[in-house]
Amino acid sequence: MNARERLIVALDVPSVAVADKMVTQLGDSVLFYKIGYQLAFAGGLPFAETLIRAGKRVFLDLKLHDIGNTVARGVESVAKLGATFLTVHAYPQTMHAAVEARHGSGLRILGVTVLTSYDDADLAAAGYDFTVAELVAERAAQARDIGMDGLVCSAGEAERLRSIVSEGMVLVTPGIRPAGADRDDQKRIMTPAAAVAAGADYLVVGRPVIEASDPKQAAEAIVAEIAAATR
Ligand code: C5P
């Protein structure tokens, strides 16, 4: 995989018009886009199909979680869209249903172990008798055993998770900030080079690219940093 294929730009924008403008501006610099709740619920799903027809890859960050049958039917529809990655919460029933339903398509299912906004106290308040570290490790092992395609994790978790999951599973890491960039609301950040060194396969970057004064140049700088780190 070359460096450019490893960069996923998060299209965290309010409308298809804004997203389309950004994609045009980024041109050949970016091959892979992530669409989350904000854009998905504002016309982002037909836009995902447009991107795919134009040769881009799409990560639908929809974090599905429901009864198995509902998850499976949803995954089948996402597979028909031609998306490359889809997130589900890493609960065993949900992961089983998603993995089975994506069979025969190019869609890969990524598990969200524990949301990064949760700490141990939040888990206790939600009724769990686990620390975040314990639950992340447990769910990563379950994801591996169920045959999931990968996990979303912070770059700081990547090294530990790599020792739990098989080589065939991809680790996709947000919270990436080039040296000197604004950290925004991210608490645990890593530079692109450090994330790659920690074992991340794909890096998700939002604001450092889409809010840059020159987004294309910002994306190119990240691709160059990934390339240098993997040389
Ligand atoms: O703008 P920024 O680079 O912080 O965007 C990171 C993207 O990754 C956002 O779309 C955010 O929702 C997503 N994300 C994250 N942390 C997670 C999971 C997803 O920042 N644990």
Residues whose N, C-alpha, C, O or C-beta is under 5 A from the ligand:
A	BS01	C5P	A10 D12 T116 P174 G175 I176 V204 V205 G206 R207 P208
